[in-house]
Amino acid sequence: MVISFYGYTSNGERLWLLTENFKGPVLPDQPIELTAFEFKGGSFASPLNSVDALEAWGSLTVDFSPGCTAASMILNGTDGMKQSEVTKLANIEGAVCGE
């Protein structure tokens, strides 16, 4: 699982965050904390490679509670804290929640 966030900084500039890759089981009532990285620099014609473009921004905590069809997410980092409620839009074939 990789989670992305497209939004704005506390100064109103565009913000693109991408979490580290999570490979463990997704279990209800067991929050997952991931490092969130901000993409910086480069241009359309000359993008930076990932090592140079990624900068640690903060963390994203995901809580699939009470099941796996919805979650609460808390972004906490350089620009402050933001909580969001999210709903599952699609299934991944073969994926099972809670195992």
Buried (B, 14 or more C-beta within 10 A) or exposed (E): BEBEBEEEEEEEEEBBBBBBEBEEEBBEEEBBBBBBBBBEEEEEEEEEEEEEBBEEBBBBBBBBBEEBEEBBBBBBBBBEEEEEEEEEEEEEEEEEEEE
